Amino acid sequence: MELDELRAFDHRRVVDEIEAALTHEPANPTRHRKRLAGVVPPWSQVGPVWELRVDEYRVFYDVDDDARQVVVRAVRRKPPGKTTKEIL
């Protein structure tokens, strides 16, 4: 799912959380942010893949420390009962 495919309300909520959570220290784990281990995403990435939880949505991103850049790779809805591997 692309960010542009979300309803306006969900789009704004996800973008606001991306800006708030990933502006400073995006590669540090928190309650809503974790590094994914053993998950191979269907896209190319730089270094480890991270997951940001925004209610029922998951934002998958990686961090390029050299360029000081966060690259959002995907936004997926995670229904109850599904695992991260199932929604990638």
Backbone torsions as a table, in degrees:
resi	resn	phi	psi	omega
1	MET	NA	135.5	177.0
2	GLU	-92.7	154.6	-179.9
3	LEU	-58.9	-36.9	-179.5
4	ASP	-67.7	-15.2	-179.4
5	GLU	-83.7	-9.7	-179.1
6	LEU	-76.3	154.5	173.2
7	ARG	-62.3	154.2	-175.7
8	ALA	-54.5	-43.8	-179.6
9	PHE	-62.1	-47.5	-179.8
10	ASP	-66.9	-39.5	179.0
11	HIS	-58.4	-49.5	-178.9
12	ARG	-62.8	-42.6	-179.3
13	ARG	-62.6	-44.0	179.9
14	VAL	-67.4	-45.3	179.6
15	VAL	-62.4	-43.5	178.7
16	ASP	-60.0	-41.9	-179.7
17	GLU	-70.3	-37.4	175.6
18	ILE	-59.4	-47.7	-179.4
19	GLU	-63.5	-41.2	-177.5
20	ALA	-72.6	-42.0	-172.0
21	ALA	-87.4	-25.5	-172.6
22	LEU	-109.1	3.7	179.1
23	THR	-73.3	-41.2	-178.2
24	HIS	-120.0	126.0	176.5
25	GLU	52.5	59.0	-178.3
26	PRO	-69.2	-14.4	-178.4
27	ALA	-101.5	21.3	174.9
28	ASN	-110.1	127.5	180.0
29	PRO	-64.4	142.6	174.7
30	THR	-139.0	-171.4	177.6
31	ARG	-61.6	-32.5	-175.2
32	HIS	-108.1	0.4	-174.5
33	ARG	-131.7	129.5	177.8
34	LYS	-146.0	154.2	176.3
35	ARG	-85.7	132.8	-179.4
36	LEU	-88.5	129.8	178.7
37	ALA	-114.3	135.2	176.9
38	GLY	75.3	11.8	179.5
39	VAL	-108.8	125.0	179.0
40	VAL	-107.4	106.1	-178.8
41	PRO	-74.8	159.5	-179.4
42	PRO	-83.8	26.6	177.9
43	TRP	-139.5	164.3	177.3
44	SER	-79.8	149.6	-178.3
45	GLN	-144.3	164.3	176.0
46	VAL	-106.5	117.2	178.2
47	GLY	64.8	-154.6	-177.4
48	PRO	-72.1	156.0	176.9
49	VAL	-96.8	137.0	179.0
50	TRP	-114.5	156.2	178.4
51	GLU	-125.2	130.5	175.1
52	LEU	-112.9	125.4	-179.5
53	ARG	-92.4	124.4	176.2
54	VAL	-128.5	90.3	-174.7
55	ASP	53.8	-121.0	-178.0
56	GLU	-87.4	3.0	179.6
57	TYR	-103.2	151.4	175.3
58	ARG	-124.2	129.6	178.3
59	VAL	-105.6	120.3	179.5
60	PHE	-102.6	129.7	-175.4
61	TYR	-148.5	165.7	171.1
62	ASP	-132.5	164.2	-175.0
63	VAL	-121.7	125.8	174.4
64	ASP	-101.6	97.8	-176.5
65	ASP	-62.8	-38.0	-178.9
66	ASP	-62.2	-42.9	-179.7
67	ALA	-88.3	-4.9	-176.3
68	ARG	52.5	54.7	-173.2
69	GLN	-137.1	140.1	172.8
70	VAL	-107.1	129.9	179.7
71	VAL	-116.2	114.5	176.8
72	VAL	-79.9	121.1	-176.3
73	ARG	-95.1	-34.4	-177.8
74	ALA	-162.3	154.0	170.8
75	VAL	-125.9	125.5	-177.5
76	ARG	-130.4	145.7	172.0
77	ARG	-85.1	133.0	-179.7
78	LYS	-113.7	99.7	179.4
79	PRO	-68.5	155.5	176.6
80	PRO	-57.6	140.2	178.2
81	GLY	89.6	-7.9	178.6
82	LYS	-97.4	152.0	175.3
83	THR	-99.5	166.7	178.5
84	THR	-59.8	-41.8	-179.4
85	LYS	-61.9	-32.3	-178.8
86	GLU	-73.1	-23.6	-177.1
87	ILE	-97.5	-9.4	-179.7
88	LEU	-72.7	NA	NA
